[in-house]
Amino acid sequence: MDFASIIGLLVAFAMMILGIVTGEDGIAGIRFFWDFKSVLITFGGAIFSTMASYSMKGFFAGVKSFFLIFKVPVLDVPGMIAKIIELSNVARKEGLLALEEVASELDDDFLKKGILLIVDGTDPELVRAIMETELISTETRHKTKIGFWQDLGSMGPAWGMIGTLIGLILMLQNMSDPNSIGPAMSVALITTFYGSVLANWICAPTANKLKANSSSEIMMKEIMIEGLLSIQAGENPRVIEEKLKSFLSPVDRAVATAQEGGE
């Protein structure tokens, strides 16, 4: 469970509510921020306009991706580097064919696939091409889900503006009736508020978290590709280790080095 996502969304919403209830009307002030017509215009318009931009399958896949932000990606980059170094030592001592037995014990399908390609004697350039094709396919799927939330986030303020225009038109048509000015202006302003909330409270954080998770997963797969190709080329395990550590941030690199020293 990713507590950062849960805490961030809940506290952001709480801060917004706190800003409302600390006004002169107190908790009763919340009623001024509820308008059913504004909900229909903003949320209904944004959601169904986004649906029109995707297939039904793509739309529901995008909606379901919201729950991914609450899952912590199981990505142990230093651990993966250590695993690749272990594989390189096996290959150096016993030959590439010995990796086939090791591959059967691995949980990561991407790494296992690369090892089997190497064991089969596949040309290094072909190995890179096959694995990078899968990498690009994974990245494309991620970008589609990220794009869904970016599209929905842009639709929210747009439909909020449409609601504002509707409210202003209704207000201007009934200027002779002072009682209608308040409700019409309320629709005009609340729709803009709803659109901003949808974009900045839900869509932007979701897109950013999915983007961060995607970057981490892509980096992990790039490390696997470089590591396996280095093993196939017969490079020294120490050289492979230093090459793969270049993917790490300076802080993570220092931690990984410290852990090696402790061992």
N, C-alpha and C positions, 0 to 999 in steps of 0.2 A: 504494500500500500504506500503510495507516494503522499506523505503527509503535507509536503509543501503545496501541492495542488489543492488539497482539501482545506488547509488552514488559510491559504491565500484567498481562495474564493469566498470562504465563510467570513473572514475578517473584512475583506473588501466590501461585501454586502452589509456587514454589521456597521462599518464606518459610514456607509451611505444612509442607513436607517437612523444611526445616531445623529447624523447631521440634520435629519428631518425632525426627530422627536425633541431635539434640544431647542427648537424654535419656540415662539411665544405660545403656540397652541399645544405644545407637548405632544404626547402620543396621538392625540386627536388629529394632529396635522397630517398623519399618514393618509387620511381619507382624501386629501387634496391631490394625492399622487396616484389615485386609482380612477381610471376612466375606461369603461369597457369598449367604447367605440375606438379609443386610441389604441387599445390592445389589438383589436381586429385589424386596424389599419397598419400598424407598425409590425407586430409579430406575424400576423397572418400574411401581410404583403411580402415581408422579407423571406419567410419560410417558403411560401409557394412560388415566389419568383426564383429562389434558389433551386427548388425542385424542378422548375421548368428548364433550368440550365444543365440538368443532369438526367441520366436515365433513372428509372425507379430503383434499380439495383445500386447504382452509384450514389443516389441520394441517401438511401437507408444505410449504406456502408459508411458514408460520411457522418451520419448521425451517430452510428454505433462507435465511431472512432473517438467520440467524446470521452468514453469510459477508459480509453487507453491512457489518458493523462493521470489516472489514479493508480496505474501499475508502475512499479519501479522496474526499469529494464535490467535484466540480468546480464550485465556487460562488465566482466572483469578483465580489463585490458592488460594490466600487469600479469594476471594469471594466464591470459592467452599467450602473451609473449613467452612466459616461462614454459608453457606447453609446447610451443613451436621450437624452443631451444632444446627441450627434451626430445622432440621428434628428430631434430637435426643431429643430436648425439647418437640416436639409434641408427639413423641412416649412415652416419659417418663410420660407425663401428661394425654394423651388420649389413649395410647396403640398403638401397631403396626398397627392395622387395620385402624387407622386414617390417616396413611401415604398414603393410596390408593387415597384419595381425593387430597392430596398434589401432588402426582405423576402425576396426569392428567394436572397439570399446569406447569410441568417442560419441558424445551426445549431439554435437553440432553437425548438422547435415552438410552445411557449406564447406566446412573444413574436411569432413570425411570425403566429400565429392572430389575436392582438390587432391587429396592424398591418393585416391584410387586412380585419378588421371595420371598422376606422376608414376605410380607403380606400374601402370599399363604401358609406360614408355611413350606417352603422348608428347609431341613436340612442345617445348616451352612456350612458344608464341601462341600455339593453339590452346594450351592450358590457360594462358592469360586471357585470350579472347573469350573462351567459354565462361570463365569465372567472372570476367568483367561484364559480360552480357547479362549474367544473372544479377550482378551488382546493380547495373543500370535499371534492370526490370524492378528490383526492390525499391530503388530510389524513385522510380516513376510512380509506383503505387503509393509511396509515402507522400510524394508531391501532390497527388490527386486528393488525398485526405486533407493535407494542409491547405490546398487551394479551396476546398469546400468551405472551410471555416473562414478563410479570407474573403471568399465571395459572400457568405452570409453576413460577415462583419461589415462589408461595404453596402449590402442591401439594407441593413438596419437603419443607419442614418439617412439613407436615401428615401426610404419609406416614412421615416420620421419627418422629413422635409415635406413629403407629399401630404402627410397629415396636417402639418403646419399650414400649408396652402389651403387645404380644405377648411380648416378652422377659420382662417382669415377671410375666405370667400363667404362663408356662412355669417361671419360677424358683420362684414361690410353690407351684406344684403338685408340685414335686420338692425341697422343702426338706429332706426326709429324706436325700437323696443329695447330699452336699457336692460331688461331682465335677460335678454338673449346674448348680450355682449360677453358676460362672464363665462358661461358654459362654452361658447364658441372659442373664446381666447384660451380656455383651459385645454380644449382639444388641440388647439394650435401649438401650445407649449409642451404639453405632456407627451405628445407623439415624438417630438424632438428628444425629450428626456428618455423615453423608452428606447429609441433608436441608439442613443449613446450608450445606454446601459447594456443593450444586447451586444454592441460592437466591442465595448471596452471591458465589460465584466465577464462575458462568456467567450466570445469569438477570438479576440486577440490573445488572451492567455492560452486558450486551447491550441490555436495555430502555433504559437511560440513554443509551447511544451512539446507538441508533436514534431516540430522542426528540430528542437534540441535532441530529442530521442532518436530521430532519424539520423542526425549528424553523428551521434555516438555509434549507432549500429553500422553506418557506412564506414566509419573509421575502423571499426573492428574487422569488417570484412576486407578492407584494404590491407590491414596488417596481416591477415591470413594469406592473401594473395602474394604479397611481397615475401613473406616468410617461406611459403611453400616453393616459390620459384627460386629463392636463394638456396633452399635445401636441394632442389633438383639440380642447381648449378654446382653443387658440391662446395659451397662456401663454408668457411670456418664458423662454428657455432658462436664464437665470441664476436665475429664480424656481423653475423646475423642479428645477434642481440643488440649491438650498438645501432645497427640500421633501424631495427624496429622501435627502439627507444626514442628515436627521433620523432615518432608520432605522438609521444607523450608531452604534456606541458612540463616546464622546468620543475614545478612542485612535485608532480607525479613521478617524474624521472628521479628526483632526489629520494622520494619515498621508496621507489623500487630498488634503488641502489643501496639504501639503508637496510632494506629487508634482506638483500643478498648478503650484506655484511654481517647481519645478525645470524644468518644461517651458517 
